[in-house]
Amino acid sequence: MELEKLIRENLRNYNAYEPEEQPEGDGWVQLNSTDNAYPPIQEILDDLKLAIENKDLLRKYPDSLALEVRKAVLNQLLRDKDTLTNRNTVFVGNGSSDILDVIFKVFVNLGDEVIIFYPTFGLYKVLANLYGAKITEIKLDDKFKIPESVYNQKGKLLFINSPNDPSGKSFDNDTILKICHNFPGIVVVDEAYADFSEYTCLPLLKNVKNLIVCRSFSKAFSLASLRIGYALADASIVKEMNSVKLPFNTNYIAQHAALSCIKHRNKVYDQNKNIITERKRLSEILNKYAGVSVQPSDANFIFIKFDDKSTTLKFLWDLKDIKILVRHFSKPDLYNYIRITVGTKEENNKFLQAFNTVADKYL
């Protein structure tokens, strides 16, 4: 058997998505991934325990369309967001990655054009390559803003990550609305980090039909390991997404956890205020160092720039030597940057102490 001749042609030069480094052993301060620094609140853990103890429901298949979650998303979680109100406009998926994959399944034929900004979340490009799309990459400006050239783009899909990973910057609704009006295809706004921000484009769904807004329970609600998220779009789009998704794509435990998150959302939001407070504190302290600047962030991470590229790598490796992981992107125009996830106050203090030690050597 010659496997090379059997696999799809576009997989021969395919590069899979590479998640953040997962350290082995104890004692690490892991600030390189963008999950929540805090575990789920106790009320959610209690509800999960009850769900696991329900032996009858564990042996059965879950609700394939997650109807209770869809209703709760609209009637409770988003009821103050001035957005769509029909449950048929909500799609529930196995995390944001599943939702994005389903969007590609619905819309992209081999060779279709997909518009992606740079820098942004790497999975968009990975999926575009997986489905054999033609990729047009638009570089954000030096302040990580969307350039005017976007309004002339044609294609099937256009992806906006807001707040954007890795910059942490949100994009304003006027820009997103103008893109929707000018782009002939589907505009996908990934709001995985929006619960740490004051901005959302959910209200735009009432004005345009070619917009999909994706959200997640992984970040703000600390459920990254359970894999559940949702998207809002016109009912005709959601119908097609439901037709191509895998059966039972979200499990019973994840659905139950999502319902608990929605029920206890105010207490979760109170816990996340710690992250927002720490984000501000980290930014203010790091901005005081000569040769370092912190980008404004609406996410649960910050993006810092070093004036000197070699200094960036020295910080990266020296921090790792003392068991502190941060994220560096070895890509054009990003060599001078490090992304730091906002940890607990204790974790952030350890990071700041280590950063100061390294700064004494290089800054």
ABEGO torsion letter per residue (X at the ends): XBAAAABBAAAAABBBBBBBBBBBEBGBBBAABABBABBBBAAAAAAAAAAAABAAAAABBBBAAGAAAAAAAAAAAAAAAGBBABAAABBBBBEAAAAAAAAAAAABBBGBBBBBBOBBBAAAAAAAAAAGBBBBBBBBBAAGBBBAAAAABBEABBBBBOBBOAAGBBBBAAAAAAAAAABABBBBBBAAAAAABABBAAAAAAABAABBBBBBAAAAAGAAAAGBBBBBBBAAAAAAAAAABBBGABBAAAAAAAAAAAAAAAAAAAAAAAAAAAAAAAAAAAAABBGBBBBBBABABBBBBBABAAAAAAAAAAAAAAGBBBBBBBBBGAAABBBBBBBBAAAAAAAAAAAAAAAAAAX
